[in-house]
Amino acid sequence: MFGRRKVIPESLRPAWDAFRAQADRVESARRALLSCLPVGRVDPVPVPVGLDLLRDELDAVADELEAWRRPEVEQPWHDCRAALDEARAAIPHAHEVATSTGELEELLDAVSDVVEPLDAWHEAERAWLALRVRA
């Protein structure tokens, strides 16, 4: 039938809402960090500031992670937890690089080590969206 859209089942909606809120926090902090990278002629906010912001947001999300843990998305939940751990573990090195080098390539590599694991949140979103049913 046309006109019927897919929605998250009612029983999963609170967990879905918690996931979305956390995913938004992760993505916003990730974008904030990336906006600190030196590009063009504009002096951005220092990268360590962006790293501190990301760390604080990831810590907060990690504390609330259980809010969206459901059997239907158990593997993506574990993947996101591991991604948070991996990203947070990479922050001290990235912070050190950001404060000690002027080499852009080295800085980009260190920041990539922090943000790349967070792609797990995009995969988790796909898993959630696969649970939608026709309304």
C-alpha positions as a LaTeX table, in Angstrom:
\begin{tabular}{lrrr}
\hline
Residue & $x$ (\AA) & $y$ (\AA) & $z$ (\AA) \\
\hline
Met1 & 0.00 & 0.00 & 0.00 \\
Phe2 & 1.12 & 3.48 & $-0.78$ \\
Gly3 & 1.20 & 6.08 & 1.94 \\
Arg4 & 2.11 & 3.76 & 4.76 \\
Arg5 & 5.51 & 4.67 & 6.06 \\
Lys6 & 7.87 & 2.57 & 8.07 \\
Val7 & 8.27 & 3.38 & 11.75 \\
Ile8 & 10.12 & 1.96 & 14.72 \\
Pro9 & 7.76 & $-0.38$ & 16.63 \\
Glu10 & 6.15 & 1.23 & 19.66 \\
Ser11 & 7.84 & $-1.23$ & 22.04 \\
Leu12 & 11.27 & $-0.10$ & 20.81 \\
Arg13 & 10.57 & 3.62 & 20.61 \\
Pro14 & 12.04 & 4.64 & 24.03 \\
Ala15 & 15.28 & 2.81 & 23.25 \\
Trp16 & 15.31 & 4.25 & 19.72 \\
Asp17 & 14.85 & 7.76 & 21.09 \\
Ala18 & 17.72 & 7.21 & 23.53 \\
Phe19 & 19.92 & 5.91 & 20.71 \\
Arg20 & 19.11 & 8.89 & 18.49 \\
Ala21 & 19.87 & 11.37 & 21.25 \\
Gln22 & 23.21 & 9.71 & 21.96 \\
Ala23 & 24.09 & 9.36 & 18.27 \\
Asp24 & 23.36 & 13.07 & 17.80 \\
Arg25 & 25.69 & 13.94 & 20.68 \\
Val26 & 28.46 & 11.76 & 19.25 \\
Glu27 & 28.06 & 13.20 & 15.76 \\
Ser28 & 27.88 & 16.81 & 16.97 \\
Ala29 & 31.04 & 16.41 & 19.05 \\
Arg30 & 32.76 & 14.66 & 16.16 \\
Arg31 & 31.90 & 17.55 & 13.83 \\
Ala32 & 33.09 & 20.06 & 16.42 \\
Leu33 & 36.46 & 18.32 & 16.62 \\
Leu34 & 36.79 & 18.17 & 12.85 \\
Ser35 & 35.97 & 21.88 & 12.61 \\
Cys36 & 39.06 & 22.53 & 14.74 \\
Leu37 & 41.40 & 21.18 & 12.07 \\
Pro38 & 43.43 & 23.86 & 10.33 \\
Val39 & 42.06 & 24.41 & 6.83 \\
Gly40 & 42.33 & 27.50 & 4.72 \\
Arg41 & 43.39 & 30.80 & 6.19 \\
Val42 & 40.99 & 30.95 & 9.12 \\
Asp43 & 42.46 & 30.11 & 12.51 \\
Pro44 & 40.11 & 27.51 & 13.99 \\
Val45 & 39.56 & 26.68 & 17.63 \\
Pro46 & 42.61 & 24.74 & 18.89 \\
Val47 & 42.38 & 21.00 & 18.29 \\
Pro48 & 42.92 & 20.19 & 22.00 \\
Val49 & 39.71 & 22.10 & 22.78 \\
Gly50 & 37.83 & 19.95 & 20.27 \\
Leu51 & 39.39 & 16.80 & 21.72 \\
Asp52 & 38.33 & 17.83 & 25.23 \\
Leu53 & 34.79 & 18.46 & 24.04 \\
Leu54 & 34.64 & 15.11 & 22.28 \\
Arg55 & 36.03 & 13.31 & 25.33 \\
Asp56 & 33.45 & 14.91 & 27.60 \\
Glu57 & 30.60 & 13.99 & 25.24 \\
Leu58 & 31.83 & 10.42 & 24.79 \\
Asp59 & 32.12 & 10.03 & 28.57 \\
Ala60 & 28.55 & 11.27 & 29.01 \\
Val61 & 27.22 & 8.97 & 26.28 \\
Ala62 & 29.09 & 5.99 & 27.75 \\
Asp63 & 27.38 & 6.62 & 31.09 \\
Glu64 & 23.96 & 6.48 & 29.39 \\
Leu65 & 24.62 & 3.68 & 26.91 \\
Glu66 & 22.39 & 1.15 & 28.65 \\
Ala67 & 19.35 & 3.26 & 27.74 \\
Trp68 & 19.18 & 1.75 & 24.26 \\
Arg69 & 20.48 & $-1.75$ & 24.88 \\
Arg70 & 17.95 & $-4.18$ & 23.43 \\
Pro71 & 18.30 & $-7.75$ & 22.14 \\
Glu72 & 17.27 & $-6.56$ & 18.67 \\
Val73 & 20.37 & $-4.35$ & 18.45 \\
Glu74 & 22.72 & $-6.16$ & 20.81 \\
Gln75 & 25.64 & $-6.45$ & 18.37 \\
Pro76 & 25.50 & $-2.81$ & 17.26 \\
Trp77 & 25.23 & $-1.82$ & 20.94 \\
His78 & 28.46 & $-3.75$ & 21.70 \\
Asp79 & 30.10 & $-2.23$ & 18.62 \\
Cys80 & 29.21 & 1.28 & 19.78 \\
Arg81 & 30.49 & 0.58 & 23.28 \\
Ala82 & 33.77 & $-0.69$ & 21.81 \\
Ala83 & 33.93 & 2.36 & 19.53 \\
Leu84 & 33.55 & 4.69 & 22.51 \\
Asp85 & 36.34 & 2.87 & 24.32 \\
Glu86 & 38.62 & 2.93 & 21.27 \\
Ala87 & 38.00 & 6.60 & 20.54 \\
Arg88 & 38.48 & 7.64 & 24.17 \\
Ala89 & 41.72 & 5.62 & 24.35 \\
Ala90 & 43.06 & 7.46 & 21.28 \\
Ile91 & 42.34 & 10.94 & 22.61 \\
Pro92 & 45.45 & 11.30 & 24.84 \\
His93 & 47.78 & 10.56 & 21.93 \\
Ala94 & 45.88 & 12.94 & 19.65 \\
His95 & 46.04 & 15.58 & 22.37 \\
Glu96 & 49.81 & 15.11 & 22.65 \\
Val97 & 50.26 & 15.34 & 18.88 \\
Ala98 & 48.06 & 18.43 & 18.68 \\
Thr99 & 50.13 & 20.24 & 21.29 \\
Ser100 & 53.55 & 19.12 & 20.13 \\
Thr101 & 53.68 & 19.15 & 16.34 \\
Gly102 & 53.06 & 21.48 & 13.46 \\
Glu103 & 52.87 & 18.60 & 11.00 \\
Leu104 & 49.37 & 18.54 & 9.54 \\
Glu105 & 49.60 & 14.94 & 8.33 \\
Glu106 & 50.59 & 13.69 & 11.76 \\
Leu107 & 47.73 & 15.67 & 13.33 \\
Leu108 & 45.22 & 14.33 & 10.80 \\
Asp109 & 46.33 & 10.75 & 11.48 \\
Ala110 & 45.95 & 11.22 & 15.22 \\
Val111 & 42.51 & 12.80 & 14.90 \\
Ser112 & 41.45 & 10.05 & 12.47 \\
Asp113 & 42.38 & 7.48 & 15.09 \\
Val114 & 39.88 & 9.19 & 17.39 \\
Val115 & 36.96 & 9.72 & 15.00 \\
Glu116 & 37.08 & 6.65 & 12.76 \\
Pro117 & 35.88 & 4.17 & 15.40 \\
Leu118 & 32.77 & 6.30 & 15.83 \\
Asp119 & 31.53 & 5.11 & 12.43 \\
Ala120 & 30.02 & 2.25 & 14.46 \\
Trp121 & 27.22 & 4.67 & 15.34 \\
His122 & 26.26 & 4.93 & 11.67 \\
Glu123 & 26.16 & 1.14 & 11.43 \\
Ala124 & 24.00 & 0.99 & 14.55 \\
Glu125 & 21.60 & 3.46 & 13.02 \\
Arg126 & 21.25 & 1.21 & 9.98 \\
Ala127 & 20.49 & $-1.73$ & 12.28 \\
Trp128 & 17.80 & 0.33 & 14.03 \\
Leu129 & 16.26 & 1.43 & 10.75 \\
Ala130 & 16.09 & $-2.20$ & 9.61 \\
Leu131 & 13.67 & $-2.78$ & 12.52 \\
Arg132 & 11.06 & $-0.41$ & 11.12 \\
Val133 & 7.65 & $-1.78$ & 10.23 \\
Arg134 & 4.86 & $-0.37$ & 8.07 \\
Ala135 & 2.50 & 1.82 & 10.07 \\
\hline
\end{tabular}
